Amino acid sequence: MRESTSNPRRPALVLGLLFLLVLGAGGGVAWLLAARGLRSPLRVLLITPSQGGAGELDAATCRAIGALVQDHLESFGQAAVTSVTELPGDLEVIRAQPRSLMVVLEPSRQGEALVLSYRYVWGDRLVKGAPPAWVRCQGQPLEPAAAFEAFLGGFPRRIRMAGGPPLVPRQPACFWDLMGASARRFRNEQLEEAMALAERSVAAEPSCATPWILLGNLRYRRMLNCPAAFRQEQAETEVLIQRGLALAPYHPRGTFLLSLLKADGGNQAEALSLLMQARRLQPHNPTLLTGIAYAARGAGLLPLARRAMDLRDHLAFASLQPQAVDITCLYTGEVQHFEASLQEQPGHLRSTSGVLPFYRGYLALVRGDQGLARQEFKTAATLANGYPNILRLSQIYGLILEGQKDEAWKKLREYDQERIGMREPDGEFTLRLAEAYALIGDRASAMDMTGRAFARGFGCTTWYERSPMLEPLRGLPKWKALMQHLRERQSLMEDRFPIGLLEDN
C-alpha cells in the first residue's frame, strides 16, 4: 500500500527548510557585503593647520605630530590618508568619495604632556553650501604615548593597535626630541641639529620604530644635499631605515623612504619588489603607490608607473593635494597633468625644496618658452631651504638661458667633477646635467653624461628619445648603441614587473 501524501507535517518541514536556506543565503550575502565593506578603504583628509597650535607648539611641530598621526592611521587603520595644512574651500570632492572622513588636528602641549584634540565630520554628513557640522573631541593632557592610544581608541572608526609595534616613544622627553627633529627636517641650516635630536631619540628608545625611520630620512636628505657623500652613506642609511622596518614591518613611510634610496642608487628592481610586497599588506596606501610610480618611471616602465598613479589618485584627494611631481606624465606626453602636479603646497617639502619651480622652468624649457623658464629657474636658485643640487642646477640653467654659456659651462664642469668617481645618486638627475651640457653646445660632455645617467639606473627610453634638449646627440655614433642597451634593459624589467602585478593586489 502506498504512503499517504497528505501528511500535514511535511509542508511545515519543507517551509522550515526553505526558511533556513533563505536565512542562510541572506546571511551569506550579508557576509559578502560586509567583507566588501571591509575592503573599501577609509579615506581620511587630515588637516594640520599651518598657523600652529596652542600651548607652545609652532606650525612645524604641529605638522610633525600630524605626520605621526598619519603613520598610525595608515599602519593600524589601513586608511588612505591625504595630509593638507588648510581646510579646502570646496568640499564637494570629499562628499563625492565613499567612506570619506575630514579630520582637523588641534594638538597642544602642557609641560611634557600632549593634548591631542581634534574635530571631524564624515563626508556624507557634509551639506552643500553649509559649513561642516563638526564633532569635537577634546583630548586630555597625557604622556604622548598614552595620548596616541586614547586618540586611536576614540577615533570615529575605532582603531586598535592590538599589540602592534610602538611608533611613539614611551618617554615624554624622547617624544618631544623626536618631534623637534621632525620639525627641523625641512631647514638646511637646522639639519645637523635635527639629526642630533633623532640620534638622541634612537639612543633613548631603540625599540621604537619611528626614531630609526626619521634618522634614516634625515640622513637621506643630507645625502641629497651633499651627493659626494652618497657612496659612503647609502649603506649606513639603509641600515637605519631597515632597523625601523624590523620593528614595524612594512611601515608605509619607512618602506617608501627605503625604496627611494634604492631607486636613487640605481636599483629600481629592488625598490619595486619591496613596494609590491608592502602593498599586499597595505593595499590602500597612496604613498606606496607613489613609490611604485617613481621606481617604475626610472626603469622605463611608464604603463606601470601610470597605472600606479591612477590607483593612488583614486585613493587620495589628489585634487586637493598632489601626491608627487608627476614627471611620468611629461614623459608620456600628458603635459597638462604634469603641470597640474606642480601647484604650490604651503608648508610642504615640495614647495620649500626648489623642486616645483625647477620643474616649472623645465616644463617651460620643453615648451620653448625660455623667458618663463629663466624666471622659474631664478626662483628655484634663490630658495633658502632648497636642495643644494636643485639650487645649483637651477643656477646653471638660468645662466644658459641668460646667454652666459661660458659661465654656465664652468659651473657645470665644476659640479660634474665633484660627482666623478663616486656612485652618483639619481640617474634621472644626471640626465638633467646631460641636457644642460647639450643646451650649452658641448655634445661630447652631454653624450658622456647621458651614458652615465644610464649607468646610474635611469632607464626611461621614451624620454631619452623625446627630450628636446637631447636632440643634438641623436646623430652621434654612440647614441644608437646607448638606445639598444636601454631597450634591452627596459625589456628585462618589463618581463619582471608586468602591469598586472598592481591588479593582483
DAQUIQUI-V119709 format. One record per helix or strand of 3 or more residues. SS is the DSSP state (hx for helix, st for strand). FROM is the first residue (numbers start at 1). TO is the last residue. If there is no record, write none. Layout:
SS/FROM/TO  SS/FROM/TO
This chain:
hx/8/39  st/43/48  hx/59/77  st/80/84  hx/92/96  st/100/110  st/113/122  hx/123/125  st/135/137  hx/144/154  hx/172/183  hx/188/204  hx/209/225  hx/227/247  hx/252/264  hx/268/281  hx/286/298  hx/302/315  hx/327/332  hx/335/340  hx/349/352  hx/355/367  hx/370/381  hx/388/401  hx/405/419  hx/427/440  hx/443/455  hx/461/466  hx/468/473  hx/477/496  hx/500/503
